[in-house]
């Protein structure tokens, strides 16, 4: 049986293999309020590292395994046990198969958003827009615009994968997963001067804590993108429904 539904026509490849030979993306490192970052992490099993966040938007212009898509999100440097990486706190995407492939197996908190990346000369602009969040970023590349980014961790992505129970409002299972697409992709990177804006959407703003962020550095990358499998770092919760099923199976 396949690992995703509908079983007669799975939404994403059961192998979870996908990629693109023509991917491009923009990444902007921003400084944010330390108290806001600590507050965000308080509800997670992750530890505070620094008062920063990465904003990334990537477009797969052509793709195999999934439809071409554009999306990204907000990554907060964090630690889980001995693993230092980036907690993917907010994630946005513009196709259903890419949304499901990130959300179901790995725990990316993907939501639908209109997204774009565009390069015109040295200027690269990108945005992700939905009812409760609007992100706009830009990078100016070139020899005169090389700005080195501080060593703020971004990979591996640290993900909080949660399956809901069918019988109650509790979680069926919650795990922490690490995933590193930087290690499987081959992208040429250009550094540049960056700008970032966090705006209200028509239905509010789930990123209000970032509205006063300050761009520190940015980059533009282009090349071959490859998806990656994840590694389970730990189990945070096993719900009553699953515990009961495991006990019943053990008793047989």
C-alpha positions in Angstrom: 0.0 0.0 0.0 1.2 3.5 -0.8 2.4 5.9 2.0 0.0 8.7 1.1 -3.6 9.1 0.0 -5.6 8.7 -2.1 -4.1 5.2 -2.3 -5.5 4.8 -5.9 -3.8 8.0 -7.0 -1.3 9.3 -4.5 -0.9 13.1 -4.3 2.9 13.0 -4.1 5.4 10.3 -5.2 5.6 7.4 -2.6 9.4 7.5 -3.1 9.2 11.2 -2.0 11.9 11.9 -4.6 11.6 15.2 -6.4 13.8 18.0 -7.7 14.6 20.5 -10.4 17.4 21.4 -12.7 16.2 25.0 -12.8 15.7 26.3 -9.3 16.3 29.8 -8.0 15.8 31.3 -4.6 16.4 34.3 -2.3 17.5 34.2 1.3 17.6 37.1 3.7 18.9 37.0 7.3 17.2 39.4 9.6 17.6 40.5 13.2 14.5 40.2 15.3 13.5 40.9 18.9 15.1 38.3 21.3 12.0 38.1 23.5 9.8 37.4 20.5 12.1 34.5 19.4 12.2 33.1 22.9 8.4 33.3 23.1 8.0 31.5 19.8 10.3 28.7 20.9 8.6 28.4 24.3 5.9 26.2 22.8 8.4 23.9 21.1 11.2 21.5 22.3 13.8 23.7 20.7 16.3 25.9 22.5 17.2 29.6 21.8 20.3 30.3 19.8 20.2 33.9 18.6 17.8 36.8 17.9 17.7 36.1 14.1 15.5 34.6 11.5 16.1 33.5 7.9 13.5 34.3 5.3 13.7 32.2 2.2 11.7 31.9 -1.0 12.6 29.3 -3.7 11.0 28.6 -7.1 11.3 25.4 -9.0 10.9 26.6 -12.6 10.8 23.0 -13.9 10.4 20.0 -11.7 10.1 16.2 -11.6 8.2 14.3 -9.0 6.0 17.3 -8.2 4.5 20.2 -10.2 6.7 23.3 -10.4 6.2 25.4 -7.3 7.3 28.5 -5.4 7.4 28.9 -1.7 9.5 29.2 1.4 9.1 30.6 4.9 10.7 31.7 8.1 13.5 29.7 9.8 14.6 30.4 13.4 18.0 29.3 14.5 17.6 26.7 17.2 19.0 23.6 19.0 17.5 20.2 19.7 19.8 18.2 22.0 23.2 18.1 20.2 21.7 19.2 16.9 22.1 22.8 15.8 20.0 24.0 12.9 17.0 26.0 11.9 13.5 25.6 13.2 11.1 26.0 10.3 8.5 28.0 12.1 6.4 29.3 9.2 6.1 27.8 5.7 4.2 28.8 2.6 3.7 27.1 -0.8 1.6 27.5 -3.9 0.8 23.9 -5.0 -1.1 21.1 -3.3 1.3 18.3 -4.0 4.3 20.2 -2.7 2.3 21.3 0.4 1.4 17.7 1.2 4.9 16.3 0.5 6.4 18.8 3.0 3.7 18.7 5.6 2.8 15.0 5.9 6.1 13.1 5.9 8.3 15.8 7.5 6.2 18.3 9.4 6.8 21.5 7.5 4.0 23.8 8.7 3.0 24.6 5.1 0.1 26.8 4.2 -1.1 28.0 0.8 0.3 31.4 -0.3 0.7 33.2 -3.6 4.5 33.3 -4.1 7.0 34.6 -6.6 10.8 35.0 -7.2 12.0 37.4 -10.0 15.4 38.5 -11.1 15.9 41.7 -13.2 19.6 42.5 -13.7 21.2 42.7 -10.3 17.9 43.0 -8.5 16.1 40.0 -7.1 12.7 40.3 -5.5 10.4 37.7 -3.9 7.2 37.6 -2.0 4.7 35.3 -0.2 1.2 36.5 0.3 -1.8 35.0 2.1 -4.7 36.3 4.2 -2.7 36.5 7.4 0.8 37.2 6.3 2.7 39.2 3.6 6.4 38.8 3.2 8.4 40.9 0.7 12.2 40.5 0.3 14.9 41.7 -2.1 18.6 41.3 -2.7 20.9 43.5 -4.9 23.7 41.3 -6.1 27.0 42.2 -7.8 30.7 42.9 -7.1 29.9 46.0 -5.1 27.2 44.4 -3.1 29.0 41.5 -1.4 27.8 41.4 2.2 28.9 38.3 4.2 26.2 36.8 6.4 27.0 36.1 10.1 27.3 32.4 11.0 23.6 31.9 11.9 22.5 28.3 11.5 19.8 27.4 9.0 20.4 23.8 8.2 19.4 21.2 8.9 15.8 22.2 9.1 14.4 21.3 12.5 10.8 20.2 12.1 8.0 19.4 14.6 5.9 16.7 12.9 2.5 16.2 14.6 -0.2 13.8 13.6 -3.7 14.5 15.0 -5.8 11.9 16.6 -9.0 10.8 15.0 -10.7 10.1 18.3 -9.9 13.2 20.3 -8.3 16.6 20.1 -4.9 15.4 21.3 -1.9 14.6 19.2 -1.6 11.0 18.0 2.2 11.4 17.6 4.7 14.2 17.8 8.3 13.8 16.6 11.3 16.1 15.8 12.8 15.6 12.4 15.9 17.0 10.8 16.1 17.5 7.0 18.9 19.0 5.0 18.2 19.9 1.3 21.4 22.0 1.2 23.4 18.8 1.4 21.6 17.3 -1.6 21.3 20.4 -3.9 23.9 22.1 -6.0 23.3 25.8 -6.2 25.5 28.8 -7.1 25.2 31.5 -4.5 25.7 35.3 -4.9 25.7 37.5 -1.8 24.1 40.9 -1.8 22.5 43.8 0.0 19.1 42.8 1.4 15.8 44.3 2.4 12.8 42.7 4.1 9.3 43.8 4.9 6.6 42.0 6.9 3.1 43.4 6.2 -0.4 42.8 7.3 -2.6 40.6 5.2 -6.4 41.3 4.7 -7.1 38.9 7.6 -4.3 39.9 10.0 -0.7 39.1 10.5 0.7 35.9 12.1 4.2 37.4 11.7 3.6 40.6 13.7 6.6 39.6 15.9 8.8 40.2 12.9 7.4 43.6 11.7 10.4 45.5 13.1 13.0 43.1 11.7 16.3 44.5 10.2 17.9 42.8 7.2 21.5 41.9 7.9 22.5 40.1 4.7 21.0 38.3 1.7 21.8 35.9 -1.1 20.5 34.7 -4.5 21.0 31.1 -5.5 20.4 29.2 -8.7 21.0 25.6 -9.8 19.9 22.1 -9.2 17.6 21.4 -6.3 17.0 18.0 -4.8 14.6 16.9 -2.1 15.9 14.9 0.8 14.7 12.3 3.3 14.6 13.3 7.0 16.1 11.9 10.2 14.0 11.4 13.3 15.8 13.0 16.2 13.3 12.3 18.9 9.7 11.5 19.9 8.0 14.2 22.0 4.5 12.8 22.5 2.7 9.5 22.0 -1.1 10.0 22.3 -3.5 7.8 24.1 -5.1 6.5 20.9 -1.7 5.3 19.6 -0.7 3.9 23.0 -3.9 1.9 23.1 -3.4 0.5 19.6 0.2 -0.5 20.5 -1.0 -2.3 23.7 -3.7 -4.1 21.7 -1.2 -5.3 19.1 1.2 -6.4 21.7 -1.5 -8.5 23.5 -2.4 -10.4 20.3 
